[in-house]
């Protein structure tokens, strides 16, 4: 109850920054953040008969072109057995890293930029150390943007759409409510706003509170490490190169939460120090434990928390459009989901290609 109250207080602070709710979409987003409306949607939809780059230019459906983008992403993100692959994991990490570069303190001081604005791709933030390993997904984002920018999409929307598409492509993953209408950045985001895997709990909680994200929400978000892999963090890169954070990296499941609280990491996995301290801290351990064995609980909390993260630095929320209907259907069941170490890597991965909920360097 206490953590729920804290999350609602953070939501109210977030909503006050929107300068009021004036549209149905703005109200929907407010309801999601306050926990009175689900952060997931399974609404079915049928792509327009005359869609695509040409057909969608005359369509009145603002979501029209996202059906085509969704189809392209499915080809890139789904592995041979139906699990999400390394490219999908990069997309999840890209979404976190682009959105996470926003600070409430800096915004209050007149530096209200950064966040989910596409700056990571548009302004060369790939050169920052914490973004190592995102080169492949940044290249894909640039290709898709060049293909579809004539249909009015923004890089800011594309990055967050890619992240949500990747999550639902992973078996058992939630179909997160997905909104478009963000404006693209006009300059690079502030540096130094993404945390490290070596941070202690106080540092992590303080950093994310400055992004209006409570410890409760952080526990849900860090679960994205369910599908991540380590490439740059371990001092023994040869021994630990490519190790995942749980035994089922191609599936979006709660195995990560259980394995992280065990005395030692499961064989062939690598445990981030930041995950371990969040799992043990009394301010977050209750929620961490609650996710163990409860996929539905985690999916809903993750979806709501990611809606918040994906809107950091976005000041046009009342003018956004929901396009969740264009995403693939969720897969609440998947044969063989508990089979270990099937990571669906179609190509030799580059260093750091796993997702980082907290913007961690691998």
C-alpha positions in Angstrom: 0.0 0.0 0.0 2.8 2.4 0.9 4.7 1.8 -2.4 1.4 2.2 -4.3 0.8 5.6 -2.6 4.4 6.7 -3.4 3.9 5.8 -7.1 0.7 7.8 -7.2 2.4 10.8 -5.7 5.1 10.6 -8.3 2.4 10.3 -11.0 0.7 13.4 -9.7 4.0 15.4 -9.9 4.4 14.1 -13.5 0.9 15.1 -14.5 1.2 18.5 -13.0 4.1 19.1 -15.4 1.8 18.5 -18.3 0.0 21.8 -17.7 -3.4 20.1 -17.3 -5.3 17.4 -19.1 -7.3 18.7 -22.0 -7.9 15.7 -24.4 -9.1 12.1 -24.1 -5.6 10.8 -24.8 -4.2 13.0 -22.1 -6.8 11.6 -19.7 -5.9 8.0 -20.8 -2.3 8.6 -20.1 -3.1 10.1 -16.7 -5.3 7.1 -15.8 -2.4 4.7 -16.7 0.1 6.6 -14.6 -2.3 6.7 -11.7 -3.1 3.0 -12.0 -6.8 3.5 -12.7 -6.4 2.1 -16.3 -4.3 -0.7 -17.6 -0.9 -0.1 -19.2 -1.6 -2.9 -21.7 -4.0 -3.3 -24.6 -4.9 -6.4 -26.6 -7.3 -4.5 -28.9 -7.2 -6.2 -32.4 -6.8 -4.2 -35.5 -6.7 -4.7 -39.2 -4.1 -3.0 -41.3 -5.6 -0.7 -44.0 -6.0 -2.3 -47.4 -4.2 0.6 -49.1 -1.5 1.4 -46.6 2.2 1.6 -46.9 4.3 4.7 -47.7 2.1 5.9 -50.5 -1.4 4.8 -49.3 -1.0 6.2 -45.8 -0.2 9.7 -47.0 -3.9 10.1 -47.9 -5.2 8.2 -44.8 -7.0 9.9 -42.0 -5.7 7.3 -39.5 -2.7 8.7 -37.8 -1.6 5.1 -37.0 -1.7 4.0 -40.7 2.1 4.0 -41.4 2.9 2.3 -38.1 1.4 -1.0 -39.5 4.1 -1.0 -42.1 6.8 -0.1 -39.6 5.5 -2.9 -37.4 5.8 -5.5 -40.2 9.4 -4.4 -40.9 10.3 -4.7 -37.2 8.7 -8.2 -36.8 11.1 -9.4 -39.5 14.1 -7.9 -37.7 13.1 -8.9 -34.1 11.8 -12.4 -34.2 14.2 -15.4 -34.2 13.7 -18.8 -35.9 12.0 -20.4 -33.0 9.7 -17.4 -32.2 11.8 -15.9 -29.4 13.0 -12.4 -29.5 16.6 -12.0 -30.9 19.6 -9.8 -30.2 18.3 -7.0 -32.4 15.1 -6.9 -30.4 17.1 -6.7 -27.2 19.1 -3.8 -28.6 15.8 -2.0 -29.4 14.6 -2.3 -25.7 17.9 -0.9 -24.5 17.8 1.9 -27.1 14.4 3.0 -25.8 15.6 3.1 -22.2 18.8 5.0 -23.1 17.0 7.7 -25.2 14.2 8.3 -22.6 16.5 8.2 -19.6 18.4 11.3 -20.3 16.0 13.7 -18.6 16.2 15.3 -15.2 13.4 16.9 -13.2 16.0 19.1 -11.4 17.6 20.3 -14.7 14.1 20.9 -16.2 13.2 23.1 -13.2 16.5 25.0 -13.7 15.6 25.8 -17.3 17.3 22.8 -19.0 14.1 21.0 -20.0 15.4 18.9 -22.8 16.6 15.3 -23.2 14.3 12.4 -22.5 12.3 10.5 -25.2 13.3 12.9 -28.0 15.3 10.8 -30.4 18.6 12.7 -29.6 20.6 9.5 -29.1 20.3 8.8 -32.8 19.9 12.3 -34.2 22.8 13.9 -32.3 25.4 11.2 -32.3 25.1 10.1 -28.6 26.1 6.7 -29.8 29.6 7.9 -29.1 29.0 8.1 -25.4 30.5 5.2 -23.4 27.1 4.1 -21.9 25.7 3.6 -25.4 28.4 1.2 -26.6 26.8 -1.8 -28.4 23.8 0.1 -29.8 25.4 0.7 -33.2 23.4 -2.0 -35.0 20.0 -0.8 -33.7 20.9 2.8 -34.3 21.7 1.9 -37.9 18.3 0.2 -38.2 16.5 3.2 -36.8 18.2 5.4 -39.3 17.2 3.1 -42.2 13.6 3.0 -41.0 13.5 6.7 -40.4 14.8 7.4 -43.9 12.1 5.1 -45.3 9.1 6.5 -43.4 9.9 10.1 -42.5 8.0 11.3 -45.5 4.9 9.9 -43.7 5.4 12.3 -40.8 7.0 10.1 -38.2 9.6 11.4 -35.7 12.7 9.6 -34.6 11.5 10.1 -31.0 8.4 8.1 -31.7 10.3 5.5 -33.7 12.7 4.7 -30.9 9.9 4.2 -28.3 7.8 2.2 -30.8 10.7 -0.1 -31.5 11.2 -0.7 -27.8 7.6 -1.6 -27.2 7.5 -3.8 -30.4 10.5 -5.6 -29.2 9.0 -6.3 -25.8 5.8 -7.8 -27.2 7.8 -9.8 -29.7 9.4 -11.6 -26.8 7.2 -14.5 -25.7 5.1 -13.6 -22.6 5.9 -9.9 -23.0 3.2 -7.2 -22.5 1.7 -5.3 -25.3 2.5 -1.9 -23.8 0.2 1.1 -24.5 2.0 2.9 -27.3 1.6 6.6 -28.1 3.0 8.7 -30.9 3.3 12.5 -31.4 6.6 13.3 -29.8 8.7 16.1 -31.1 12.3 15.4 -32.2 15.3 16.9 -30.3 17.0 20.1 -31.5 20.2 19.3 -29.6 21.9 16.5 -27.7 20.6 15.4 -24.4 22.5 16.2 -21.1 25.3 13.8 -20.4 25.7 11.8 -17.2 22.1 11.0 -16.5 22.2 7.2 -17.0 23.3 5.1 -14.1 26.0 2.5 -13.7 25.7 -1.2 -12.9 28.1 -0.5 -10.0 25.8 2.1 -8.3 24.5 1.5 -4.8 20.8 1.5 -4.0 20.7 5.1 -2.8 22.4 6.4 -5.9 20.0 4.5 -8.1 16.8 5.5 -6.3 17.9 9.2 -6.2 18.7 9.2 -9.9 15.4 7.7 -10.8 13.3 9.8 -8.4 14.8 12.8 -10.3 13.1 11.2 -13.4 9.8 10.9 -11.4 10.3 7.1 -11.2 9.7 5.6 -7.8 11.6 2.5 -6.4 8.5 0.5 -7.1 8.5 1.4 -10.8 12.3 0.9 -11.0 11.9 -2.7 -9.8 9.4 -3.3 -12.6 11.6 -1.6 -15.2 14.8 -3.4 -14.3 13.1 -6.6 -15.1 13.9 -5.9 -18.7 17.2 -7.6 -17.8 15.2 -10.8 -18.3 16.3 -10.6 -21.9 19.7 -8.9 -21.6 23.2 -10.1 -22.0 26.6 -8.9 -20.7 29.3 -7.9 -23.0 31.4 -5.1 -21.4 30.8 -5.1 -17.6 32.7 -8.2 -16.4 36.5 -7.8 -15.8 36.8 -11.2 -17.3 35.4 -10.5 -20.8 36.5 -13.8 -22.3 34.9 -16.0 -19.6 31.7 -13.9 -19.3 31.3 -12.5 -22.8 27.7 -12.8 -23.9 26.3 -14.2 -20.6 22.7 -13.4 -20.0 21.1 -12.2 -16.7 18.8 -15.2 -16.5 18.6 -18.6 -18.1 15.9 -17.7 -20.6 17.1 -14.6 -22.5 14.8 -15.1 -25.5 11.7 -15.0 -23.3 10.2 -12.1 -21.3 9.6 -13.9 -18.0 10.0 -13.6 -14.3 12.9 -16.1 -14.1 15.2 -13.1 -13.7 13.6 -12.0 -10.4 14.0 -15.5 -8.9 17.5 -16.1 -10.1 18.8 -12.7 -9.0 17.9 -13.4 -5.3 19.6 -16.8 -5.2 23.0 -17.0 -3.3 25.0 -17.4 -6.5 24.2 -16.7 -10.2 22.8 -19.6 -12.2 25.4 -21.4 -14.4 26.2 -19.5 -17.6 24.6 -16.3 -16.3 26.1 -13.0 -15.1 24.6 -10.9 -12.3 24.8 -7.1 -12.4 25.7 -5.6 -9.0 23.0 -3.0 -9.4 20.3 -5.7 -9.8 21.5 -7.4 -6.6 21.4 -4.3 -4.5 17.9 -3.3 -5.7 16.7 -6.9 -5.0 18.0 -6.8 -1.4 17.2 -3.2 -0.4 14.2 -3.0 2.0 12.6 -0.2 0.0 12.3 -2.5 -3.1 12.7 -6.1 -2.0 9.0 -6.6 -1.3 8.0 -5.7 -4.8 10.9 -7.7 -6.2 9.8 -10.8 -4.3 6.1 -10.2 -5.4 7.1 -10.5 -9.1 8.6 -14.0 -8.5 6.2 -16.5 -10.1 3.7 -13.7 -11.0 4.0 -12.9 -14.7 0.8 -11.0 -14.9 1.7 -8.7 -12.0 5.1 -7.9 -13.5 3.7 -7.3 -17.0 1.1 -4.8 -15.8 3.6 -2.9 -13.5 6.2 -2.9 -16.3 3.7 -1.6 -18.9 2.6 1.3 -16.6 6.1 2.2 -15.6 7.4 2.1 -19.2 4.6 4.4 -20.4 5.9 6.9 -17.8 9.5 6.4 -18.9 8.7 6.7 -22.6 7.1 10.1 -21.9 10.0 11.7 -20.0 10.7 15.2 -21.5 7.6 15.0 -23.7 5.5 18.1 -23.3 2.9 17.4 -26.0 1.0 14.6 -24.3 -2.5 16.0 -24.8 -1.8 16.0 -28.6 -0.6 12.4 -28.8 -2.3 9.4 -30.5 -2.5 5.9 -29.3 -1.3 3.3 -31.9 -1.0 0.2 -29.7 -3.3 -1.5 -32.2 -0.5 -1.7 -34.8 1.8 -3.8 -32.5 1.9 -7.6 -32.8 -0.4 -9.6 -30.6 0.9 -10.6 -27.2 1.9 -14.2 -26.6 0.8 -15.0 -23.1 1.8 -18.7 -23.5 4.7 -20.1 -25.5 5.7 -23.7 -25.9 9.2 -24.3 -24.5 9.4 -20.9 -22.7 11.3 -22.4 -19.8 14.0 -23.9 -22.1 17.3 -22.3 -21.2 19.8 -20.3 -23.2 18.0 -20.1 -26.6 18.8 -16.5 -27.4 17.8 -16.3 -31.1 21.0 -14.6 -32.3 20.9 -14.4 -36.0 24.3 -12.8 -36.3 27.4 -12.3 -34.3 26.5 -9.7 -31.7 28.4 -6.6 -31.1 29.6 -5.7 -27.6 26.8 -4.6 -25.3 23.8 -5.6 -27.4 21.6 -6.4 -24.4 19.0 -4.0 -23.1 19.8 -1.8 -20.1 16.9 -0.7 -18.0 19.1 1.7 -16.1 21.2 2.8 -18.9 24.0 0.5 -17.7 27.3 -0.1 -19.5 27.8 -3.7 -20.3 
